[in-house]
Amino acid sequence: MIRILALLVITSPAWAGDLPAPVVDSDYLPTTPESVALGQLLFYDPVLSGSNSVSCATCHHPSLGTSDGLSLGLGDGGAGLGPDRVVQPENLPEKRIPRNAPALFNLGAREFTSLFHDGRLEADDTKPGGIRTPLGQEMVEGFDSVLSAQTMFPVLSGDEMAGHYSENEIARAVRMGMLAHEGGAWDLIAAKVEAIPAYRNAFDAVIGSRVIRFTDIANAMADFITVEWRADNSPFDRHVRGIEPLSSQAKAGMDLFYGKAGCSGCHSGPFQTDQGFHAIAMPQLGPGKVERFETHNRDEGRMRVTGRSEDAFRFRTPSLRNVALTAPYGHAGAYATLEAVVRHHLDPVKALMTYDATQAVLPVFEEASEWDLVVMASLNELLAIGEANELAPVDLSDSEVESLVQFLHALTDPISVSGRMGVPAQVPSGFPVE
């Protein structure tokens, strides 16, 4: 009887044509058990960082929705996890990480062919290895996917994992521009892993006896992410598959999402993202995404990749799977709650101009605090961000907003919340696991 009721609800003519098809196994990239198990250890092992103190999990922890629970995080030079992370006076970070740490759910799905808030990493058959990156023609081959190539960015960032100038040999290689070169940062990281017998033995089962390359490390971690944080068993998924109906309030929110509220105009497809880039007047916090020689603090988003003025302040449409777990929201983590970011979408320019910065979740970092609100304090900067906005205002009642929020909660997959393998008790390097 329940199944019949669900099918009747799903075929409601008001919105049936907008619903995506159910997610299936073939939507995801293939993996092997040996590579997945190896990737789990590497993901949680600080050995990949220059200082042996920061792992991928530092900013992408399952207990924090595969992010870090912060508006803008602290990588090298920080200690602790999530909102408890603090700066280390003896190894002071140069700045906050300029963008919010994105969640990792479903990134192993085939449709994710561009990554990061600005899409600076994306599939491109005309580029080396079939992937376009800021490395340009220096990009090496050997990465199995865009997700695999994504891992090269944090380990090459002084603020995230590499460390700052003169701190260690990896940091020095990065500062000297020795990245994918022979003997560069990637080779140094791979050599650290190669020197650990347990990793060497594990790689034997995946790549054979040849020397470990950084691309091998990246491919294993991508396989782990693909399996560990596949999210396709939420109440919404079960609803679409005709297994059980949504609650009445979540159903009302779904009707709004695919109807009056217009959310599905950008948050479309099986993972609620059109994989595109849009300007929605999101508040800008922190140091901005800038080069070391630049003196401003703004984040111009997609324009930094394409060079086109029409792409100013456009950012990638995030997937909404498990979105209730991944606060704060926005490319700079401006909004601490799901309701707050939903309300921003109702009138982006007004929300930008009236933004309350007390909701930002920023670790105490006195040396960086002078830059935290420099853009938000400039009327000219706010006007530029607001002028680029693409969303027209939408009028929703408080009860409709609550229904939308309940639908977004119905996108949570309980299996992927803790992951299928979990956090290892220890890693082969012997360094502490966060």
C-alpha positions in Angstrom: 0.0 0.0 0.0 2.8 2.4 0.9 4.6 1.7 -2.4 1.4 2.4 -4.4 0.9 5.7 -2.5 4.5 6.7 -3.2 4.1 6.0 -6.9 0.9 8.1 -7.0 2.7 11.0 -5.3 5.7 10.7 -7.6 3.6 10.9 -10.8 1.8 14.0 -9.7 1.5 16.1 -12.9 2.4 19.3 -11.2 6.1 18.6 -11.1 6.8 15.0 -12.3 8.7 16.2 -15.4 11.2 18.1 -13.3 12.3 15.3 -11.0 15.6 13.6 -11.9 16.0 9.9 -12.7 17.1 7.8 -9.8 20.9 7.6 -9.2 22.4 4.2 -10.3 25.7 2.4 -10.0 26.8 3.4 -13.5 26.6 7.1 -12.6 29.9 6.6 -10.6 33.5 6.0 -11.6 34.8 2.4 -11.2 37.1 1.6 -8.3 38.9 -1.4 -6.9 38.8 -2.6 -3.2 42.6 -2.5 -2.9 42.8 1.1 -4.1 39.9 2.2 -2.0 41.5 0.7 1.2 44.8 2.4 0.3 43.1 5.7 -0.4 41.4 5.7 3.0 44.8 5.5 4.8 46.3 8.2 2.6 43.3 10.6 3.1 43.8 10.6 6.9 47.6 10.6 6.9 49.4 13.9 7.6 52.5 12.5 5.8 51.2 14.1 2.6 51.8 17.6 4.1 55.0 19.4 4.3 55.0 19.6 8.1 53.5 16.1 8.7 50.7 17.8 10.7 47.9 18.4 8.1 45.9 15.6 6.4 43.1 15.9 3.8 40.7 15.1 6.7 41.8 18.3 8.5 39.6 20.3 6.2 37.3 17.5 5.0 36.3 15.5 8.0 33.2 13.2 8.1 32.2 14.4 11.6 31.8 17.9 9.9 30.0 16.9 6.8 33.3 16.2 4.9 34.1 19.9 5.3 35.5 21.7 8.4 32.5 23.5 9.9 34.3 26.9 9.4 33.6 29.8 7.1 37.2 30.0 6.2 39.6 27.3 7.5 43.1 27.1 8.8 45.5 24.7 7.3 49.3 24.7 8.0 49.9 26.5 11.2 46.7 25.4 12.9 45.9 22.8 15.5 42.6 21.0 16.3 39.6 20.1 14.2 36.7 22.2 12.9 35.5 25.1 15.1 38.0 24.1 17.8 41.0 24.7 15.5 43.4 27.4 16.7 46.5 29.1 15.3 49.9 27.9 16.5 51.9 31.0 17.6 55.2 29.1 16.9 54.1 28.4 13.3 51.7 31.2 12.5 49.7 30.8 9.3 50.1 33.6 6.7 46.4 34.0 6.2 43.0 32.2 6.4 42.3 29.8 3.6 40.5 32.1 1.2 37.5 29.9 0.4 35.1 27.7 2.2 36.1 24.0 2.2 33.7 22.2 -0.2 32.0 19.0 0.8 33.1 15.7 -0.9 29.7 13.9 -1.4 29.2 12.3 -4.8 32.4 13.8 -6.3 33.1 10.3 -7.7 30.0 10.6 -10.0 30.8 10.9 -13.6 28.9 14.2 -14.1 31.4 16.1 -11.9 33.8 17.2 -14.6 34.8 20.5 -13.0 35.7 21.1 -9.4 36.4 23.9 -7.0 34.2 27.0 -6.5 35.6 28.6 -9.7 35.9 25.4 -11.8 39.6 26.0 -12.3 40.0 22.2 -12.7 37.9 20.6 -15.4 37.9 17.9 -18.0 39.3 19.1 -21.4 40.4 16.7 -24.1 42.7 19.3 -25.6 44.9 19.6 -22.5 47.6 17.3 -21.2 46.1 14.3 -19.5 42.6 15.5 -20.6 42.4 18.0 -17.7 42.7 21.7 -17.8 44.4 23.1 -14.7 46.3 26.3 -13.7 49.5 24.2 -14.5 48.7 24.5 -18.2 51.0 22.6 -20.4 53.0 21.5 -17.4 50.2 19.3 -16.2 51.3 15.7 -16.1 49.4 12.6 -17.3 48.4 9.7 -15.0 45.5 11.1 -13.1 42.5 8.8 -13.6 39.9 11.5 -13.3 39.2 15.2 -12.5 38.6 14.1 -8.9 42.0 12.5 -8.8 43.6 15.6 -10.1 41.8 17.7 -7.5 44.1 16.3 -4.8 47.1 18.1 -6.3 45.9 21.5 -5.2 45.9 21.3 -1.4 49.3 19.7 -1.2 50.8 22.5 -3.3 49.2 25.2 -1.2 51.3 26.8 1.5 48.2 27.9 3.4 46.7 24.4 3.2 49.2 21.5 3.3 52.6 22.4 1.9 53.6 24.9 4.6 55.2 28.3 4.2 58.6 29.3 2.7 61.6 27.7 4.4 59.5 25.5 6.7 60.3 22.3 4.9 61.6 21.0 1.6 58.1 20.7 0.1 57.2 24.3 1.0 60.5 25.4 -0.6 59.8 23.5 -3.8 56.4 25.0 -4.0 57.7 28.6 -3.5 60.4 28.0 -6.2 57.7 26.8 -8.6 59.0 23.2 -8.6 55.6 21.5 -8.7 55.2 18.7 -11.2 58.9 18.9 -12.2 61.3 16.1 -11.6 62.4 16.4 -8.0 59.6 18.8 -7.3 56.9 18.9 -4.6 54.9 15.9 -6.0 58.1 13.8 -6.2 59.0 14.7 -2.7 55.6 13.7 -1.3 55.7 10.5 -3.3 59.1 9.7 -1.9 57.9 10.1 1.7 55.1 7.6 1.0 57.5 5.2 -0.8 59.8 5.1 2.2 57.0 3.7 4.5 57.0 -0.1 4.1 53.3 -0.6 4.7 52.5 1.9 1.9 55.0 0.2 -0.4 53.3 -3.1 0.2 49.8 -1.8 -0.3 50.8 -0.1 -3.6 52.3 -3.3 -4.8 48.7 -4.7 -5.0 47.5 -1.7 -6.9 50.3 -0.6 -9.3 52.9 -3.4 -9.0 56.5 -2.9 -8.0 57.3 0.3 -9.9 58.1 3.5 -8.1 55.2 5.3 -6.5 54.2 8.5 -8.3 52.0 11.3 -6.9 49.4 10.4 -9.5 49.2 7.0 -7.9 48.5 8.5 -4.5 45.9 10.8 -6.0 44.1 8.0 -7.8 43.8 5.9 -4.7 42.4 8.8 -2.7 39.9 9.6 -5.5 38.7 5.9 -5.4 38.2 6.2 -1.6 36.2 9.4 -1.9 34.1 7.9 -4.6 33.1 4.9 -2.4 33.1 6.4 1.0 30.9 9.5 0.4 28.6 8.2 -2.3 25.2 9.7 -1.2 22.2 8.2 -3.0 20.0 6.8 -0.3 18.3 9.8 1.2 14.5 10.0 1.8 14.4 11.9 -1.6 16.1 9.1 -3.3 13.7 6.6 -1.8 10.8 8.8 -2.9 12.1 9.0 -6.5 12.6 5.2 -6.6 9.0 4.7 -5.4 10.0 3.0 -2.1 8.4 5.4 0.3 6.9 8.9 0.2 8.3 12.0 1.7 6.8 13.6 4.8 4.0 16.1 4.0 6.2 19.1 4.8 9.2 17.8 2.8 6.9 17.1 -0.1 5.5 20.6 0.1 9.1 21.9 0.1 9.9 19.7 -2.9 7.0 21.2 -4.8 8.3 24.6 -4.1 11.9 23.6 -5.0 10.8 22.3 -8.4 8.1 25.0 -8.8 7.3 28.4 -7.4 10.7 28.9 -5.6 12.6 28.2 -8.8 15.5 26.4 -7.1 15.7 23.7 -9.7 16.6 26.3 -12.3 20.2 25.9 -11.1 20.0 23.0 -8.6 18.9 20.5 -11.3 19.7 16.9 -12.1 20.3 13.9 -9.9 22.6 15.7 -7.5 20.8 19.1 -7.5 23.4 21.0 -9.5 23.5 22.1 -13.1 27.4 22.0 -12.8 27.3 25.7 -14.0 28.4 29.0 -12.6 26.2 31.8 -11.3 26.5 35.1 -9.6 24.1 35.4 -6.6 25.6 38.2 -4.6 27.1 36.1 -1.9 28.9 38.0 0.8 32.7 38.0 0.6 34.8 37.3 3.8 38.5 37.0 4.4 41.6 37.6 2.3 40.0 37.0 -1.1 41.3 34.6 -3.8 44.2 36.7 -5.0 47.8 36.2 -6.1 50.6 37.2 -3.8 51.4 40.3 -5.8 47.8 41.6 -5.8 46.7 44.1 -3.2 42.9 43.8 -3.2 40.9 41.2 -1.2 38.0 40.4 -3.6 37.1 37.0 -5.0 36.0 37.4 -8.6 35.2 33.7 -8.9 34.9 32.2 -12.4 36.4 35.3 -14.0 39.8 34.4 -12.6 39.6 31.2 -14.7 38.0 32.5 -18.0 39.2 36.1 -18.0 35.7 37.1 -19.1 34.1 40.1 -17.4 30.7 38.5 -17.6 31.9 35.7 -15.3 32.7 38.2 -12.5 31.5 36.9 -9.1 30.1 33.7 -10.6 30.7 30.5 -8.6 29.9 26.9 -9.2 26.5 25.6 -8.3 27.1 23.3 -5.3 25.4 19.9 -5.1 22.7 19.9 -2.4 23.2 16.3 -1.4 23.7 16.2 2.4 23.6 20.0 2.3 22.1 20.0 5.9 25.4 18.7 7.1 27.8 21.1 5.3 27.4 24.5 7.0 28.6 27.2 6.7 27.4 28.0 3.2 28.7 30.1 0.3 32.1 30.3 -1.3 33.3 32.2 1.7 31.1 30.4 4.3 29.1 33.5 5.0 25.9 31.8 6.3 26.0 29.6 9.3 22.5 28.0 8.9 20.5 26.4 6.1 17.6 28.8 6.6 19.9 31.8 6.4 21.3 30.8 3.0 17.8 29.9 1.7 16.6 33.4 2.7 19.6 34.9 0.9 18.4 33.3 -2.4 15.0 35.0 -2.0 16.5 38.5 -2.4 20.3 38.3 -2.9 21.1 41.9 -3.3 19.2 43.0 -0.2 20.7 40.1 1.8 24.2 41.2 0.7 23.6 44.8 1.7 22.2 43.9 5.1 24.5 40.9 5.9 25.2 40.3 9.6 28.9 39.2 9.9 28.4 37.8 13.4 27.1 34.6 11.8 30.4 33.9 10.2 32.3 31.0 11.8 36.0 32.1 12.0 38.7 30.8 14.3 40.4 33.5 16.4 43.3 34.8 14.3 44.2 38.3 15.3 46.8 38.7 12.5 44.2 38.0 9.9 41.2 39.7 11.4 41.9 43.1 9.7 41.1 41.4 6.4 38.0 39.5 7.4 35.5 42.2 6.5 37.4 44.6 4.3 35.3 43.8 1.2 32.0 44.0 3.2 33.0 47.4 4.5 33.5 48.8 1.0 30.3 50.2 -0.7 32.0 50.0 -4.1 32.8 46.3 -3.7 29.3 45.6 -2.5 27.8 47.4 -5.5 30.0 45.4 -7.9 29.0 42.1 -6.3 25.3 43.2 -6.3 25.4 44.4 -9.9 26.5 40.9 -11.1 23.6 39.2 -9.4 21.5 36.9 -11.7 18.6 36.0 -9.3 15.3 37.8 -9.3 13.6 38.2 -5.9 11.2 35.5 -4.9 8.4 36.0 -2.4 7.9 33.1 0.0 6.2 33.0 3.4 7.9 31.8 6.5 6.1 28.5 6.4 7.2 28.0 2.8 10.8 28.7 3.7 10.5 26.1 6.5 9.1 23.6 4.0 12.0 24.2 1.7 14.4 23.7 4.5 12.7 20.4 5.4 13.0 19.2 1.8 16.7 20.0 1.9 17.0 17.9 5.0 15.3 15.1 3.0 18.4 15.1 0.8 20.5 13.6 3.6 21.8 10.1 3.1 22.4 8.5 6.5 24.8 5.9 5.1 27.2 8.5 3.7 27.1 10.6 6.9 29.6 8.5 8.7 31.0 6.9 5.6 31.2 3.2 4.7 34.8 2.7 6.1 35.1 5.4 8.7 38.2 6.9 10.2 41.1 4.6 10.6 42.5 4.2 14.2 46.0 4.6 12.8 47.9 5.3 9.6 51.1 3.7 8.3 53.2 6.8 8.9 52.5 6.6 12.6 51.5 10.3 12.7 48.3 11.1 14.8 44.9 10.7 13.1 42.5 13.6 13.6 
